[in-house]
Amino acid sequence: MADIDTTPQLPAEPEPKPSLVLDLVALVVLLAVCAVLYVIVKDPGFSIIIGAVGGLFGTWRKRRE
């Protein structure tokens, strides 16, 4: 006699998609932090600040995918 599983299988739940609203809020907050730091350090640190904020946002977004 064959061993057949007759238990009904429930469909797998789809993974929730990342919230675009949360991404927008995070980006705006990071840009605000960037603007405040720019006012404090002026031109010399601008590229460093922009690079750091871009890297942080990219890393955060990558982890959520």
Beta strands, then each sheet from edge to edge (+ up, - down):
end
